[in-house]
Amino acid sequence: MNPPFGNGVTRVSGGSDPRRAAPVIPINGPPRHRTVRAPRTAAPTATPDRVITPDLRRYRGDPLLPDAARPAGPADAQAVLPAGPGIEQVVVGGVSAGGPPEIIPGMDDVLRRLAAVGPFFTVPYGQEPPGPGFRPLTSLYDGQLAPYVAEVGRRIGSGPGRVAASTAQFGIASRLWSVGLGCAALAGRVPDLAADRVWWRLPQEGSLQLWLPQPDARPAEGLGTSVLENLAVLEARLRERYGVSPTVLRGNAASGLVGALRVLTDRVPGGTAVELARSLLAEGGALAGTGTLVHEEGLGVAFARRSCCLYYRVPGAGLCGDCVLRTRRGT
């Protein structure tokens, strides 16, 4: 894992853009939160290639930025790189996917702003974990699932069975959707939420905590695929070990999506997030058939799911606001 800053700009050659099969040079160092795409250079020259990077202007005089890459002035912001065969891109903070010259802000600033929405939307990020005990979600799904479900069951008083398994999946889905939808609403881009990119721990008190070591920016349109592929691994384990119905698990994913959307739109403009949720729940969407979404500007979000999360079986619990049993019981 590359540090956010170093004693200079670290140049790593030999990478490639899988869509264009061209050399890519990641620059890890200030300004790490910006991605700069530059057009392909001409044939290698005897002098360093000069790649215009306007965002380096704000780092003029930064002692961590080496003299060779420090901009000479506001009108001459540039990084100076060694000559190389056909440099396709210069990427500050990660590998770009190609395309015309443009500047794409990274996720650091978005995640900082998202934390102001509320604790459920807050996720630490960066090289250093916010405490001990964090592991990738893949470890939870593979070897730690039974102890985790048992702990959820202990906390809610249901025991380590289907109710606890459903509740555990619902909680993870809700956290992932909150982070993803929040970033989409604030900036139109989302972090990579694949199971091997999101780390977790369960503290002695409180709910599951997440950490994003490398929150690379992705197009918001890919959020549904990212989250649902993550959850698919978990859901397969829950079906096999606990016999939780796929209908219940899909309904939980949809309910967690809309729950995150409801809280989010109460606090920030959520146009992009609303459209993402609609597309996932609409006919032909990945969560089609799980329920009915209603959103009216100024009135908020409502959802009626077509399944039950089983939480009503917890001692002393009632029905969730979107539960299908409310309609059947006329409540």
Buried (B, 14 or more C-beta within 10 A) or exposed (E): EBEBBBEBBEBEEEBEBEEBEBBBBBBBBBBBBBBBBBEEBEEEEEEEBEBBBBBBBBBBEBEEBBEEBBBEEEEEBBBBBEEBEEBBBBBBBBBBBBEEEEEBBBBBEBBEBBBEBBEBBBBBBBEEBEEEEBBBBBBBBEEBBEEBBBBBBEEBEBEBBBBBBBBBBBBBBBBBBBBBBBBBBBBBBBBBBBBEBBBBBBEEEEBBBBBBBBBBBBEBBBBBBBBBBBBEBBBEBBBEEBEBBEEBBBBBBBBBBBBBBBBBBEEBEBEBBBBBBEBBBEEEBBBBEBBEBEBEEEEEBBBBBBBBBBBEBBEEBEBBEBBBBBEEEEE
